[in-house]
Amino acid sequence: MERRFSTILKFITMTLFTLFIGCETDQIIFQGPYFVRFTNQSLTIKESASDPIKIEVHLAGPAMSQDVTINYKVTGNARAGIDYTIVSDVNKVTIKKGEYFGYITVQLINNANNILRSQNLVFTLLTITPSSLQVGLGPSQIGDEFTLTIQDDCILSGTYSGVQNVFDIPIEDIKITSTDCENYSLSNWNINVFSPPYEYPLDFIDNGDNTLTIPEQEIDTKLKGKGIVDPLTKKITLTIILEDFDDEELTITLTPN
């Protein structure tokens, strides 16, 4: 009986050992050639983004003693000159000699019309100089494609600078957001009003006729008000009534960036 148990134990031990060896994966050793690829595969961003978008291409290998030039193509349903412009070299990205990174720079065009959908740009790396390098990793050219998705935004959404008086130093990076293009949220209306300058949000409604309504709400103080929108410049003027301060009115002007 004891001998039979020993035989069974040995069998189980050998089986587990065989399974363990079978589960090990062979090490993948990079054998070249060195290559270039997009650092990331995709990005989604709203059309109201004012800063240029830098799409990074990097060299996986030693820095070169000459410029690396990669040709690329652009496809997708986003429209050049309407939804975006490429402000770097069109159809070519360069990694300078001695460096590891190059950039395709895209400027989005905010053509918001309160229709919420999205467009995309697909960048595909094609050929490279010097020819000792390869586009993408391996036979399947991993990393040779990048997709930029441009989300439509509401007309009043975006980043603004704000002042109370024309001679004030503007408060920067004030954001307006919306999910339905009717109800909006302002990230900060405390523009040289209270000290310290805490950021106070504000909700308002677009009435659809270049006028705005600030419904009664309480953000440390009760307030309400109204506003107007310049249809040409998209500049917003808000009149806020501070109910807890004897209905004192203050006016702030928001200029889109």
C-alpha positions in Angstrom: 0.0 0.0 0.0 2.8 2.3 1.0 4.7 1.5 -2.2 1.6 2.2 -4.3 1.1 5.6 -2.6 4.7 6.5 -3.3 4.3 5.7 -7.0 1.1 7.8 -7.2 2.9 10.7 -5.5 5.8 10.5 -8.0 3.4 10.6 -10.9 1.6 13.7 -9.5 4.9 15.4 -8.9 6.1 14.7 -12.5 2.8 15.9 -13.9 2.9 19.2 -12.1 6.5 19.7 -13.1 5.7 19.0 -16.8 2.8 21.5 -16.6 5.0 24.2 -15.0 7.6 23.8 -17.7 4.9 23.9 -20.4 3.5 27.1 -19.0 6.8 29.0 -19.2 7.0 31.4 -22.1 10.1 31.8 -24.2 11.9 35.1 -23.8 11.4 37.4 -26.7 14.8 38.9 -27.7 14.8 42.0 -29.9 17.0 41.3 -32.9 16.4 44.5 -34.8 16.2 46.4 -37.0 15.7 49.6 -34.9 12.4 51.3 -35.7 10.2 54.4 -35.3 6.6 54.3 -34.1 3.9 56.4 -32.6 4.3 56.6 -28.8 0.6 56.3 -28.3 -2.1 54.7 -30.4 -5.0 57.1 -29.9 -6.3 60.3 -28.3 -9.8 61.7 -27.9 -10.2 65.5 -27.4 -12.9 68.1 -27.7 -12.8 70.6 -30.6 -12.8 73.5 -28.2 -9.3 72.6 -27.1 -7.3 75.8 -27.9 -3.7 74.5 -27.5 -2.1 72.7 -30.5 -2.0 68.9 -30.2 1.5 67.3 -30.5 1.4 63.7 -31.7 4.6 62.1 -30.7 6.7 59.7 -32.9 9.8 58.2 -31.3 12.9 56.3 -32.3 13.4 53.0 -30.6 17.2 52.7 -30.9 20.4 54.8 -30.7 20.1 58.4 -31.7 21.1 58.9 -35.3 23.9 61.1 -36.7 21.5 62.4 -39.3 17.9 63.5 -39.4 15.3 60.8 -39.5 12.5 61.6 -41.9 9.2 59.6 -41.9 6.5 60.1 -44.5 2.9 59.6 -43.4 -0.6 59.8 -44.8 -3.8 61.1 -43.2 -7.2 59.5 -43.6 -10.5 59.7 -41.7 -13.6 61.8 -41.9 -12.3 65.0 -40.3 -12.1 67.8 -42.8 -8.8 69.8 -43.3 -9.4 73.5 -42.9 -12.8 73.0 -41.4 -12.2 70.6 -38.4 -8.4 70.9 -38.2 -5.2 72.1 -39.7 -1.7 70.5 -39.5 0.7 73.2 -38.5 3.8 71.1 -38.7 5.2 69.7 -42.0 2.3 68.1 -43.9 2.8 64.3 -44.6 6.3 64.4 -43.1 7.7 64.2 -39.6 11.3 64.7 -38.7 13.4 63.4 -35.7 16.4 65.7 -35.6 19.9 64.1 -35.5 20.9 63.2 -32.0 17.3 63.2 -30.8 14.6 60.6 -30.2 11.3 62.3 -30.8 9.5 64.1 -33.6 6.0 65.6 -33.6 3.0 66.0 -35.9 1.3 69.2 -34.6 -2.5 69.6 -35.2 -4.6 72.7 -34.4 -8.3 72.0 -34.0 -10.8 74.4 -35.4 -13.8 75.1 -33.1 -16.7 75.1 -35.4 -19.2 74.2 -32.7 -22.8 74.3 -33.9 -24.5 72.5 -31.0 -24.6 69.2 -33.0 -22.7 66.7 -30.9 -20.9 64.0 -32.8 -17.3 63.2 -33.6 -14.8 63.0 -36.4 -11.5 61.2 -36.6 -8.0 61.6 -38.2 -5.9 58.5 -38.8 -2.2 59.0 -39.2 -0.2 56.1 -40.8 3.6 56.1 -41.0 4.7 54.9 -44.5 8.4 55.2 -45.4 11.5 56.2 -43.6 15.0 57.6 -44.2 17.6 56.3 -43.5 16.5 52.9 -44.8 18.4 51.1 -42.0 15.4 51.9 -39.8 12.0 50.3 -40.0 8.5 51.7 -39.6 6.8 50.0 -36.7 7.8 47.1 -34.6 8.2 43.7 -36.3 6.6 42.3 -39.4 3.1 43.6 -38.4 4.5 47.1 -38.0 3.1 47.7 -34.5 2.8 51.4 -33.7 2.6 52.7 -37.3 -0.9 54.1 -36.8 -2.4 56.8 -34.6 -6.1 57.8 -34.4 -7.1 61.3 -33.2 -10.9 61.5 -32.4 -12.3 65.0 -32.4 -15.4 65.4 -30.3 -17.8 68.1 -31.3 -18.6 70.6 -28.5 -21.3 73.1 -27.7 -21.1 76.6 -29.0 -20.3 78.2 -25.6 -18.1 75.4 -24.3 -14.4 76.0 -24.1 -11.7 78.0 -22.2 -12.1 81.7 -21.4 -10.3 84.6 -19.8 -12.4 86.8 -17.5 -12.4 90.4 -16.2 -14.7 92.7 -14.3 -13.2 95.9 -15.7 -11.4 96.6 -18.9 -8.2 97.5 -17.0 -8.1 94.4 -14.9 -5.5 91.6 -15.5 -7.6 88.8 -16.9 -8.2 85.6 -14.9 -7.1 82.8 -17.3 -8.2 79.2 -17.8 -11.9 79.6 -16.9 -13.8 76.7 -18.4 -17.4 76.4 -19.6 -18.8 72.9 -20.2 -22.1 71.3 -21.2 -23.5 67.9 -22.1 -26.6 69.1 -23.9 -25.8 72.6 -25.3 -28.5 74.2 -23.2 -27.4 73.8 -19.6 -23.8 75.1 -19.0 -21.4 75.1 -16.0 -18.9 77.8 -15.5 -15.8 76.8 -13.5 -15.2 80.1 -11.8 -17.1 83.4 -11.5 -15.0 84.8 -8.6 -13.1 87.2 -10.7 -11.6 89.8 -8.3 -14.8 89.5 -6.1 -13.9 87.6 -3.0 -10.6 87.1 -1.4 -8.9 84.7 -1.2 -9.7 83.9 -4.8 -11.4 80.6 -4.4 -12.9 79.2 -7.5 -16.7 79.3 -7.4 -18.7 77.4 -10.1 -21.9 78.8 -11.7 -24.7 77.2 -13.7 -26.5 79.0 -16.5 -28.9 78.3 -19.3 -28.6 79.3 -23.0 -32.0 80.6 -24.0 -31.2 80.1 -27.7 -31.5 83.8 -28.6 -28.1 85.1 -27.4 -29.4 85.6 -23.9 -28.6 83.6 -20.8 -30.4 82.9 -17.6 -28.6 82.3 -14.3 -31.1 80.4 -12.2 -31.1 80.9 -8.4 -28.4 78.9 -6.8 -26.2 78.9 -3.7 -22.4 78.7 -3.8 -21.4 80.1 -0.4 -23.8 82.9 -1.3 -27.2 83.0 -2.9 -27.2 84.4 -6.4 -29.0 84.6 -9.7 -28.7 86.7 -12.8 -28.7 86.9 -16.6 -26.3 87.3 -19.5 -25.8 88.0 -23.1 -23.6 86.4 -25.9 -22.0 88.3 -28.7 -22.9 86.0 -31.7 -19.8 87.1 -33.7 -17.1 87.0 -31.0 -18.8 84.5 -28.6 -17.8 86.9 -25.8 -20.1 86.4 -22.8 -21.3 89.1 -20.4 -22.8 87.9 -17.2 -24.7 90.1 -14.7 -24.7 88.3 -11.3 -27.0 89.4 -8.5 -25.6 88.5 -5.0 -28.8 88.1 -3.0 -27.0 87.8 0.4 -25.3 91.2 -0.2 -28.4 93.3 -0.6 -28.8 92.2 -4.3 -25.5 93.8 -5.2 -24.8 93.3 -8.9 -21.5 92.5 -10.5 -20.7 92.1 -14.2 -18.0 89.9 -15.6 -16.9 89.5 -19.2 -15.6 86.2 -20.5 -13.6 86.1 -23.7 -13.0 82.8 -25.5 -9.3 81.8 -25.9 
